[in-house]
Amino acid sequence: MRQIPVDTSAASVMVAQPPQPKVKDRRTGERAMDAESGAALSTVDVMFAANGEVEILTVTVPENSISGELVMGTPVAITGLIARPWENEFNGQRRHGIAFRAVAVTSLVENAAKQKAA
């Protein structure tokens, strides 16, 4: 599957919705797990502002790679963000979109407080 790296260096990113468990099967409530590490996955909705435009992105990230308290408005750093185009057919309807995945989402509020204390 094609993976497209996303450059976040010139973007401002902040939490739009706090992390939520990613569900694999809505009927059973089964959690989605990372195929490689086995870690539980979560999603974080972020406001991604770059080049005068703002988008809301839902980013999937391993639960153990989310650091700091991520509440609405918290500025964050996104490590290893990639975009993956997807397409499927369900009940005769063809759907497509872009899924976003990251290695980690880190609160910048904690980092700023630590740097001031040092």
Secondary structure, DSSP 8 states (H G I E B T S, - for coil): ---EE---TT-EEEEEEEEEE-EEETTTTEE-B-TTT--BEEEEEEEEEETTEEEEEEEEEEGGGEES---TT-BEEEES-EEEEEEEEETTEEEEEEEEE-SEEEEHHHHHHHHHH-
